[in-house]
């Protein structure tokens, strides 16, 4: 699998991914660290998966604080806007740096 940002939108941020989850009632969650730029509602991530594009819309940006470890990370709440909803492609990019495209 390869990842890329939308070709018609500039890159808003680079994000170092750590984990990906799906929580019923909330949606897809991608955690990690913002390396460059700013992530906001309306930004998106596009992945190239077997010659198909899979796109997620950023619907919220939250901070997760781990009190016992004294650390925190950024959580992106995402909505699938293009692709197969039966597969969580985000799990495959955990540990990778991805481009977050600016809202178009």
Backbone as CSV, one residue per row, in Angstrom:
resi,resn,N_x,N_y,N_z,CA_x,CA_y,CA_z,C_x,C_y,C_z
1,UNK,0.851,-1.172,0.000,0.000,0.000,0.000,0.893,1.230,0.000
2,UNK,0.502,2.239,-0.752,1.202,3.518,-0.738,0.228,4.588,-0.293
3,UNK,0.733,5.676,0.232,-0.128,6.758,0.683,0.263,8.015,-0.078
4,UNK,-0.701,8.861,-0.319,-0.429,10.134,-0.963,-1.499,11.118,-0.550
5,UNK,-1.204,12.385,-0.713,-2.229,13.371,-0.427,-2.977,13.683,-1.713
6,UNK,-4.137,14.309,-1.575,-4.922,14.689,-2.749,-4.053,15.523,-3.677
7,UNK,-4.101,15.220,-4.941,-3.290,15.956,-5.900,-3.808,17.364,-6.118
8,UNK,-5.064,17.618,-5.771,-5.636,18.945,-5.992,-5.610,19.827,-4.753
9,UNK,-4.977,19.387,-3.699,-4.932,20.173,-2.463,-3.516,20.192,-1.909
10,UNK,-3.084,21.322,-1.382,-1.749,21.381,-0.784,-1.698,20.599,0.527
11,UNK,-0.509,20.232,0.925,-0.316,19.512,2.185,-0.438,20.504,3.336
12,UNK,-1.331,20.205,4.289,-1.524,21.052,5.467,-0.579,20.652,6.587
13,UNK,-0.247,19.340,6.660,0.577,18.839,7.758,1.167,17.482,7.413
14,UNK,2.199,17.136,8.149,2.763,15.777,8.118,2.520,15.183,9.487
15,UNK,2.056,13.917,9.497,1.612,13.281,10.735,2.304,11.933,10.897
16,UNK,3.008,11.754,12.017,3.640,10.473,12.348,2.594,9.620,13.048
17,UNK,2.127,8.564,12.385,1.065,7.723,12.957,1.637,6.755,13.982
18,UNK,0.817,6.421,14.973,1.214,5.424,15.970,0.233,4.253,15.983
19,UNK,-1.048,4.566,16.122,-2.068,3.517,16.212,-3.314,3.935,15.451
20,UNK,-4.120,2.944,15.110,-5.398,3.191,14.454,-6.451,2.315,15.117
21,UNK,-7.619,2.902,15.334,-8.716,2.210,15.992,-10.016,2.535,15.268
22,UNK,-11.011,1.730,15.542,-12.372,2.071,15.148,-13.222,1.938,16.393
23,UNK,-13.933,2.996,16.765,-14.804,2.971,17.929,-16.229,3.221,17.449
24,UNK,-17.107,2.279,17.737,-18.507,2.395,17.336,-19.088,3.669,17.943
25,UNK,-19.774,4.438,17.140,-20.377,5.678,17.593,-19.464,6.892,17.459
26,UNK,-18.173,6.648,17.277,-17.212,7.745,17.097,-16.619,7.690,15.700
27,UNK,-16.112,6.536,15.318,-15.548,6.362,13.987,-14.100,5.925,14.015
28,UNK,-13.423,6.198,12.931,-12.015,5.833,12.779,-11.166,6.832,13.552
29,UNK,-10.164,6.337,14.259,-9.269,7.184,15.032,-7.844,6.829,14.666
30,UNK,-7.060,7.839,14.347,-5.650,7.678,14.028,-4.873,8.514,15.030
31,UNK,-3.973,7.875,15.786,-3.212,8.604,16.794,-1.770,8.774,16.359
32,UNK,-1.129,9.804,16.892,0.270,10.045,16.584,0.686,11.451,16.937
33,UNK,1.625,11.984,16.138,2.217,13.288,16.419,2.270,14.134,15.147
34,UNK,1.891,15.381,15.275,2.005,16.317,14.163,3.475,16.724,14.053
35,UNK,4.092,16.420,12.920,5.503,16.749,12.708,5.680,18.149,12.129
36,UNK,4.782,18.532,11.240,4.830,19.846,10.591,3.414,20.298,10.304
37,UNK,3.184,21.594,10.348,1.908,22.153,9.936,0.835,22.073,10.997
38,UNK,-0.403,22.255,10.548,-1.572,22.274,11.421,-2.667,21.409,10.806
39,UNK,-3.322,20.614,11.646,-4.422,19.762,11.189,-5.720,20.317,11.738
40,UNK,-6.742,20.392,10.889,-8.026,20.948,11.297,-9.175,20.190,10.629
41,UNK,-10.379,20.463,11.132,-11.588,19.909,10.525,-11.586,20.230,9.031
42,UNK,-11.947,19.242,8.226,-12.020,19.436,6.783,-10.784,18.988,6.035
43,UNK,-9.654,18.817,6.750,-8.475,18.239,6.104,-8.783,16.786,5.776
44,UNK,-7.954,16.157,4.959,-8.212,14.761,4.615,-6.924,13.994,4.334
45,UNK,-7.068,12.683,4.405,-5.983,11.740,4.119,-6.462,10.869,2.976
46,UNK,-5.631,10.697,1.972,-5.959,9.786,0.873,-4.874,8.728,0.783
47,UNK,-5.292,7.476,0.761,-4.380,6.343,0.623,-4.596,5.707,-0.734
48,UNK,-3.538,5.250,-1.344,-3.641,4.490,-2.587,-3.564,3.022,-2.200
49,UNK,-4.643,2.280,-2.421,-4.717,0.884,-2.019,-5.079,0.046,-3.240
50,UNK,-4.125,-0.760,-3.727,-4.387,-1.635,-4.872,-5.091,-0.894,-6.014
51,UNK,-4.524,0.204,-6.435,-5.036,1.026,-7.532,-6.367,1.716,-7.242
52,UNK,-6.784,1.749,-6.000,-7.998,2.459,-5.604,-7.634,3.508,-4.564
53,UNK,-8.332,4.642,-4.613,-8.129,5.661,-3.595,-9.108,5.447,-2.450
54,UNK,-8.584,5.572,-1.237,-9.391,5.520,-0.027,-9.167,6.852,0.679
55,UNK,-10.242,7.591,0.939,-10.116,8.929,1.521,-10.860,9.025,2.839
56,UNK,-10.236,9.722,3.779,-10.824,9.981,5.088,-10.860,11.483,5.325
57,UNK,-11.961,11.971,5.874,-12.129,13.366,6.242,-11.830,13.520,7.728
58,UNK,-11.046,14.535,8.091,-10.788,14.833,9.503,-12.018,15.555,10.047
59,UNK,-12.709,14.923,10.997,-13.908,15.538,11.577,-13.632,16.143,12.948
60,UNK,-12.500,15.788,13.558,-12.116,16.385,14.840,-10.647,16.072,15.109
61,UNK,-10.032,16.946,15.876,-8.648,16.748,16.320,-8.664,16.876,17.834
62,UNK,-8.199,15.840,18.518,-8.238,15.796,19.979,-6.847,15.486,20.528
63,UNK,-6.673,15.706,21.818,-5.439,15.325,22.505,-5.764,14.195,23.467
64,UNK,-4.970,13.143,23.416,-5.103,12.037,24.365,-3.972,12.190,25.372
65,UNK,-4.317,12.280,26.654,-3.307,12.400,27.695,-3.233,11.092,28.471
66,UNK,-2.023,10.555,28.587,-1.776,9.332,29.339,-1.221,9.744,30.690
67,UNK,-2.095,9.844,31.659,-1.732,10.386,32.963,-0.631,9.592,33.654
68,UNK,-0.695,8.261,33.603,0.312,7.467,34.306,1.693,7.599,33.674
69,UNK,1.751,7.785,32.359,3.037,7.933,31.683,3.465,9.399,31.580
70,UNK,2.525,10.319,31.816,2.837,11.735,31.710,3.103,12.177,30.276
71,UNK,2.477,11.498,29.311,2.668,11.839,27.900,1.315,12.108,27.247
72,UNK,1.379,12.611,26.033,0.150,12.831,25.277,0.430,12.629,23.798
73,UNK,-0.634,12.477,23.025,-0.516,12.387,21.580,-1.787,12.948,20.951
74,UNK,-1.710,13.205,19.667,-2.841,13.756,18.930,-3.689,12.622,18.382
75,UNK,-5.000,12.785,18.448,-5.938,11.810,17.879,-6.752,12.504,16.802
76,UNK,-6.747,11.933,15.616,-7.568,12.431,14.523,-8.806,11.562,14.431
77,UNK,-9.975,12.173,14.503,-11.229,11.456,14.323,-11.563,11.590,12.841
78,UNK,-11.739,10.458,12.174,-11.868,10.447,10.723,-13.160,9.790,10.268
79,UNK,-13.660,10.275,9.157,-14.843,9.685,8.519,-14.436,9.223,7.127
80,UNK,-14.727,7.976,6.813,-14.430,7.453,5.486,-15.322,8.158,4.470
81,UNK,-14.724,8.776,3.451,-15.531,9.460,2.440,-15.432,8.807,1.075
82,UNK,-14.455,7.914,0.899,-14.339,7.180,-0.364,-13.584,5.890,-0.102
83,UNK,-14.182,4.761,-0.473,-13.527,3.464,-0.289,-14.441,2.474,0.396
84,UNK,-13.908,1.295,0.655,-14.647,0.185,1.245,-14.699,0.339,2.761
85,UNK,-15.887,0.507,3.315,-16.047,0.719,4.752,-15.808,-0.553,5.567
86,UNK,-15.701,-1.707,4.910,-15.535,-2.962,5.635,-14.102,-3.199,6.073
87,UNK,-13.169,-2.413,5.543,-11.753,-2.605,5.851,-11.217,-1.330,6.487
88,UNK,-10.487,-1.478,7.594,-9.857,-0.318,8.224,-8.428,-0.209,7.703
89,UNK,-8.264,0.504,6.601,-6.953,0.655,5.980,-5.972,1.409,6.872
90,UNK,-6.489,2.160,7.814,-5.619,2.943,8.678,-4.701,2.069,9.521
91,UNK,-5.144,0.857,9.850,-4.295,-0.046,10.640,-2.996,-0.360,9.908
92,UNK,-3.038,-0.366,8.581,-1.854,-0.685,7.786,-0.826,0.439,7.745
93,UNK,-1.222,1.656,8.135,-0.269,2.762,8.077,0.277,3.147,9.446
94,UNK,-0.087,2.399,10.500,0.440,2.681,11.834,1.965,2.633,11.789
95,UNK,2.590,3.685,12.295,4.042,3.783,12.296,4.612,4.573,11.128
96,UNK,3.773,4.910,10.147,4.220,5.638,8.958,3.963,7.143,9.110
97,UNK,4.683,7.923,8.331,4.411,9.357,8.234,3.498,9.571,7.039
98,UNK,2.393,10.290,7.259,1.449,10.554,6.171,1.252,12.052,6.002
99,UNK,0.903,12.441,4.790,0.564,13.826,4.482,-0.916,14.026,4.745
100,UNK,-1.245,15.118,5.397,-2.632,15.509,5.632,-2.926,16.644,4.655
101,UNK,-3.885,16.444,3.780,-4.189,17.444,2.754,-5.088,18.532,3.316
102,UNK,-4.855,19.750,2.862,-5.677,20.885,3.279,-7.090,20.720,2.727
103,UNK,-8.030,21.333,3.419,-9.419,21.300,2.957,-9.494,21.934,1.572
104,UNK,-10.230,21.269,0.679,-10.315,21.741,-0.689,-11.438,22.661,-0.860
